[in-house]
Amino acid sequence: MSAPATPDLPLPRALIVAGPTASGKSALALAIAERLGGTIINADSMQVYRELRIITARPTPAEEARVPHLLYGVRPAAEAGSVAWWRGAALAAMEQARAEGRLPILCGGTGMYFLSLAQGLSDIPAPTEAARAEARRLTEEIGSAALHARLADVDPETASRLKPNDSQRVCRAWEVWRSTGRGLAAWQQRGTGPAPWDFAALLLDPSRDELRAAIATRFAAMLAEGAREEVRALLALKLDPALPAMRAHGVPELAAHLRGEITLEEAERRACLVTGQYTKRQATWFRHHKLAPEGRMHTIHARSTGLTQFLERESAEIFAFVQSRG
């Protein structure tokens, strides 16, 4: 982890390249990394799983060979990642890039990952296996809304912040309370503080039409590259369906197809629809959260395919922004 800056030593610099799924973050990050000597660090919660290269559109081996890439495919699908795990791993990766004289470029669409760096993270102990099992069992037996009602009796502060039908977060809150005897909201008041880095952020915010077209094109390419076979191999592991990797966009839909429940065409249609709905939520989230200090965020209202799509003046503006100190 970076040492705190002193009055004579400015904070080390890092760049965030963020935006919704299929907005072209990887292409832009790669172009910037090649021009400025950067290391790309994954900030996508699904691209951390090694079994999901195709269905998550991870950088190709050829792209990874052009500049250093870190935190891609580093966890087995059987082990759920977390924001706390990613923050620690990302800080280590940033220090590695810095030690090599390279600019850390955090690239992805998981907003909470970026927020854990920009605003800090609560130091919440990992739930016990017994608490995890109980939370899953109760969710299946009585449903998320009923579990939320039970949570409200023992931890009203946390329950008031959650929607009763948000099963993932309700389940997580129950796990924490059962494991520690303290509510999630109470733990969140004990934070780590912002990471000791000077962040700048490029936010890709293309139109809905651009994203819908890109999602359809990308999913068709995934199928051609073997996404169905990748999901077949994932299902063969017989993992807990509640694991994050099992809910990656395209996995439930192709799994239903492989079970003979729907056609491949219907699986493709559903996957594109679900991904499109998710990008809408992502875009809204990014517009309402600050990833970098005032004057250190630059929004690009277009989908990126790299720097070649931009006019020379626009490219110059992007690099001037990245290299400026604000």
N, C-alpha and C positions, 0 to 999 in steps of 0.2 A: 504494500500500500504506500502511496506517495507520502513523503514527509510534509508537514505543514510548511507553507511558504513563510519567509521572514520578510521584513520591510525591504531588504536588499535583494531578495530572490522572488521573482514573480512565479505564479502558479504555472505548472506545465500545461501545454495546450493540447486539446483534443477536439475532434470534429464529430458531430452527430449528423448522419444522413438518415432521415426518417420519412415516413409516409405510409399510406395504405398498401395492402397487398397488390402486386402487379403494377405499381406506379413507376417502376424502373430504378429503384434504390440501388440495387447491386451494380447496374451498369454505370450509374453516376459515380458511386463510390470507387469502382475500379478505375475509371478514367482519372479521377482526382488522385487516387493512390499512385497511379503510374506517373502522373505529372509532378507530384509533390513528394514522392518517396514515402508513401503511407503503408500502414498495416491495417487490413480490414478485420474488424472484430464483430462477430455475429451478435446481433441484438434481436433475434427472432426466436420466440419460445419453441417453435416446432423444428427449426433447422438445427437445433442442438442434438437431435436424435439421429444416430448413425444409420438406422434402418430406413430412414425417410429421405433419401437424397432426391429422388425424382418428384414425388408428390408434394414436396415443400419447395421445389425449384431452387435447391441449393446451388451455389456456384459450381460450374463444371470443373473437372480436374485441370483442363486447359486454362481456365480463368484463375484457378488457385495457384497455378504455376507462374502466373505473370507477376503477382505481388503476394506477400505473405497474407494468409487468411488464418484466423484463430477462432476457436470455439464453435466450429462447424462439425457436426457429427461426432460430438465428444461424449455423449451419454447413450447408454442402451435404452431402448424403448421401455424396458421393464422397470426403469428407475425414473420416477417423476422428477422433473426439474422444479426449481422454485426461484422466485425473485431474489431471495437471499443468496442462494447458491450462485446464481448468475452474477450478482453484484460483486461477490468476492472473486469469481473467476475473471470477470471483466477488468477489475482493478489490477489483477495480476497480469493480464494480457496487455493492458495499457502500459504498465511498468516495463514489460518485456519490450514492447515497441519503442518506448522512450530510451531504454538502455541501448537499443540498436540504432538510435539516431533517426527513428522513423515517426511519422505523425500517426497517432492512433485515430482510426476512423471507425466509429461505432455505427453499424448499418443494420437496420431492421424496422419492423413495424409493431413491436411490442411496447406500447407506451409505458407500462409500469416498469419495465427494465430501465428506460431512460430516466423516469421519475426517481427511481431508487438512487441514481447517481446525482441528479440535479437537486433533490430535496432530502435525500437520506432514507433510511429504512429502519423500521423497528426491529430490535433484537429479540425475536420471538423464538423460544425453544421449539425444536422439532416435536410434533405430537407423538405420543406413544403408539405402538402398533395396535394395542387394545382399543385406544380411542379412535384410531382410524377405522378399525373394523366395526366398532359400534356405530360410528357416524354413517358408514356405508349401509349397514344393516337397517338402521332406522330410516334412512332415506328411501330404501326399497320397500320397507314394511308400511310406513305411515305417510311417506311423501314429504316433499320439501316444505310445504306450507305448515304441516303439523309439527315438523321439527323446528321450524322457525318460531312457532308458538311456544314450544318448550324452551327454546333459547331465550325468548323474551322473559320467561319467568326467572331464569337464573342470571342472565346477562342482558338486561334491557337496553343498555347503552349501545352495545354492538348490534342487537336485533333491530334497533331503530334506524340503523344505517343500511340495512339490507332489505332487498325485496324478497318476500316469502317464496317466490318461485325461482329464485336464483340458487339452484340446488348446490352448485359448486361452492359458492361463498358461504352459504348456510352450513354446509357440511364442514367446511374449513373452520368456521367459527365454533362449531360444536366440538371439533377435535381439540382446538386450543383450550377451550374452557375445561373439558374433561381431563386433559393432560396436565394442565398447570393450576387449575383452580382460579385462574385470573382470566377475565374476558379479553377478547381480541382488541377491543377499543382501548382498554387500559394498557395493554402491551404496546400499542401503536404510539402512545404518548412518550415512550422511552426510545427515542430514535438515535441513529448513528450520525446524523448530520450530513450535509452535502459532501460529495467527494471533493478532495482538494485539487481540483483541476479547473483550468480556464476553458469552458465549453463555448463553442460556436455551433450553430445548428442550421442545416439546410433541410427544409421541409418541402417535399413534393406533394402538391395538391391539385391533381388533374381533375378534369370534369368527370361526371358520372358516366357519360357516354364513352369517354376514352377508356375508363376502367373496365366497363362491361365488355367492350371489344377485346381489350387486352386479356381479360380473364378467360374468355372463350378461346382465344388463340392459344393461350398458354396451356389450358387444360387439354386441348386437342394435341398439342406437342407432347405433353406428359404421357398421354395414352400411347402415342407413337414411340416414345422412348422406353416404355415398359412399366408404366405406373400400375397397371392391373397386376402384373407379375410381382411388383414390389409389395402391393397390398396382400397378395396371396401369401407371400413369404412371411409378412407380418402376422397374418392370421394363424399361420402354422405354429407360431410361438405360443399360442393359447394364453395370451396375456389378459389381465383384468380389463374389461371394457371401459372401466372408469379412468384408466390411465390417460394422461394428456395425449400421448402419441396415437392412441386409438381414436381420438376425436379430431385429429388433424383434418382440415378440409379435403374432401375427396376420399378419405379412408372409410367412413361409414357408408357412403354412397356406393363405392366400388365393392365394399364388403357385402352389401345387400345384393349387388349384381352377381357376385361370386357364389352366393348362397342360392341363386336362381330366383330371387324375389322380384327383380326388375331387370329390364334390358340394359345393355351398355349405354344406349342412347339416353335412356331415362336417368341412369346414374350420372352421366355427363351433364344433363340438364340440371339435375338437382344440385350437383356439386358447384356448378357455375352460379346458380341462384343463391345458395348459401354463402359462397365466397363474396358475391356482390353485396349481399346484406351486411356481411362483416366489414367490408371496406367502407360502407357508409358510416358504420359506428366508429371505425378507426379515424376516418377523416374528421368526424365531429369531435372526437376526443382530442386529436392533435390541435384543432383550432382553439380549444379551450384550456390548453395546458402549456406552460412555458418550459421549454427544454434547455433554454440558455438565457442569460441576462438580457435585459432590454438593449436593443441595438445589435444583438449577437445572433438573431434569428433572421433567416432570409427564406422567403417562400417562393417556390417556382410553380406557377399555375399551369403545369404541363406534365405529361408523362415523359420520363427520361429514357432514352436509348443510348446514353453516353453523351459526350460533349459535341459530337459531330452534328447533332441536330440544332445546336444553338448557333446564332450568328456570332461572328468574332467578337462583337461588342458585348454580347450576353455572356460568352465564355470568360471574357476578361473581367466582367463584373463579378462572376462567381468566384474566380480565383482571387480577385482583390478582396472580396468579402472574407474568404477562408483565411487569407494570410494577414488580414488586418487584426489589430488588437482592440477594435471598437473605439 
